[in-house]
Amino acid sequence: MDTGGVGDAVLWRNRAMVLFDRIPMPVAVCDPYGDVRLVNAAFALEWGTTAGRLKGRAILDLFVPVDAAQVDRIAQALRARRRSRYTVAVAWRGGDGTRRRGELIVDTVSESAHRVPDLLVTVRVYDTAAAPERTPSASPPPHPQEARILALLAAGATTARAARETGLTTDGVTYHLRQLSRRWGASNRTELVARAYAEGVLVAGEWPPRIAAEVREDGS
């Protein structure tokens, strides 16, 4: 019985696993439901644990999406068996307790056009030292009106809706966002919302987005 083909397959699989583990960016392979099947060493290091302890965890238990609509688009793609690349802005707390922000780059992959794709998830960190929990932020925190605008944006509100909800004009909302962008060094609204989670202005892991109690108290 010729087992050469099987041996070659095992050899190539082992080589692929070595290469996967050496990728410097955190990478995970998830099933179509978002449960972790496999992570590389960089991903495990990000969480300060071992790869085995992360297996079976839901990827959205580890990362808080900034915009739920981005996750919905991936779910729709999986149902339609589309293969493409998607990004999801997220915030999370690293294994060292540091609050982080960044994005998940999600590729849908499968061996067959008829199979629901798996997810190849790469983590891109915007700034690992933007807001460590043990170090106060160098920039002043947003006041309650700004925090409310951030919560509305996190829930997917447009500028017009944020204006209606806060009693401001659209120009007033835009002004507050520009002020925040300048103070936090954010280049777009997605980064602003991610920073709001990283700074603790918005409560991580809750939907709809909620302003942290201490932010509300500061403005009372």
N, C-alpha and C positions, 0 to 999 in steps of 0.2 A: 504494500500500500504506500503510495507516494504522499508523503506529508510535507513535501517541500513548499507547496503553495501556502499551507497553513503556517509553516514556520516563517516564511517571508512576511506574511500578513502581521504576525505577532511582532516581528522585528521592526517593521515600519510603524506599527502602532506605538511601540516603545519609544522609537525615535521622535515621533510626533509629540508624545507626552513630555519628553525632555525639552523639546523646543517650546511647547506650550508653557511649561513651568518657568522657562527662562525669559519670557516676555516681560519687560520692565514695567509695563502698565498693568494695573489690576484688570483681570479678565475672568469672566465666569461663563459657563455653559448652563442654560436653564431649559427646562421642558416648556411646552407651549403654555403652561399655566403659570410660568414664572418661578417655579421651584428650582433651587440650585441643584445641579447634578455634579458639577465639577468647577473648581476654582484653581487659579495658579497661585504661586507663592506670594506674588505682589498683592493679590486680592486678600489673602489670609493675613498678610502683614498689615494691611490697611485697617483690619479689624482687630489686630493684636491677638490672633488665635490661630488654630490650625485649620487646614483645608477640610479635614474630616468633620469638625464641629460646625462648619457652615453648610455642609451637604444637607439637602432637604429643607433649608430655610427658604422662605418666600423672599424674592429679591426686593419686593416693596415693603417688607418688614425691616430691611436694612437701610433703604433709602426712601426719603420722603419726596414725592414728586411736587414740583412747584406748580405745574399746570396739569390738572387731571385730563384735559383734552388730549395732551400728548400721549398719555397712556391709552386712552380710548382709540386713538388712531392705530396703535399697534394691535390692539385687540381686534379691530375691524380687519386689519391686514391678515392676521392669523386665520380668522374665519373664512376669508376669501382666498387663503393659501397664496397670498402675494409674497414675493421675495424682494425685499428692499432694505434700506437703511433708515433708521429713525433716531432722533435724539430726544432725550427727556431730561430737562433741568431738574436737579435734585439737591437736597440738603441732607446732611447726616452727621452723626457724631462718631469720630474715629475711635479706635481701640484705646487711644491715650486720653480720651475725654474731650479732645479738641473738636469744636464745631467746624464743619467743612461744607463747602459748596462746590458744585461742578455739574457734570452731565453724564448720563449714560448713553453710550452709542450702541444702539441695538440693531443687530443684523439678523434677519430671519433666514435660517438655513435648514435644508433637509436633503435626504438622499433621493427622494422621489417627489415628482410633481403632485402626486396624489396624497402625500402625507402632510399632516399639519406640521408646519416648521417648528424647529427648536429655536432658541434664542441665544445668540452669541453676544454677550454684554461686555463692553469695554468701559472702564471708568476713567473719565478725564477730570482731574481735579483743577479747579480754577485757582485756588489759593489755599494751601494747607495751613497757613499761619494768619489767615485773615481775622479770625476772632476766637482765639483760644479761650476756653471757659475760665481759666485761672487768671487771665490778663484782661483788664477793662479795655473796651474799645477806645481808640484814640479820638474818634469822631463822636460828637454828641448824638444821643439817641433821637429817633424821630419823635415829634410830639404826637399826641393822640390823633389829630386829624390826619397826619401823614401815615400813621400806623393803620388807620381805618382804610385809607386809600390802598395801602399795600395788601391788606386783607381782601379787599374787593378784587384787586388785580389777580391775587393768588387763586381766587374763585373763578377767574375767567372773565371778569367784567371789562367792558370797553371804557374808554375815557368818558363817553357820554353817560353811561350808566353810573360810573363812579361819581360824576358830577351830580346826578340826580340824587344818589343815595347820601351824599355828604352836604348837599345844599350849596355846592360851589358851582362856578361856571366851568366849562371845559378848559378855558385858559387858566383858571385857578388850579385845577387838577394838574395840568401840564406844568405849571410853575412849581408846585410842590415836588413833582417827580424830577424836574431838572435840579432843584435844590438838593434832593436826596442823591441823585446821580453824581453831583459834584462832590458832596461830602463823602460818599462811599466809593467813589471811583468806579462806578458801574457804567457800562457802555450801552446797556439796553434794559428794558423792563424785566426781562427774564432774570438777568443778573440781580436786579434790585430785589425781586421777590426771593430769590435764592439767598441773598444776603440777609433779608429780613428773618428767614428761618435760622440762618447761621448765627445771627446776633441775638436770637431769642426773642425778637419782637413778635413773631408769630409762633404759636405752639406747634411743635413738630408732631406728626402722626395723627392729627385731628382733621376731620372734614365735617362741615365747612370750615375754612380757615378761621382761626380764633386768635385775637390779640392777647398777648401774655398779660397776666394780672398786674405785674409790676409796671408795665407801660401805661395801663389804664389808670393806676393809682398815681403815677407821676403827674398825670395831667388833670387830676381831680382837685 
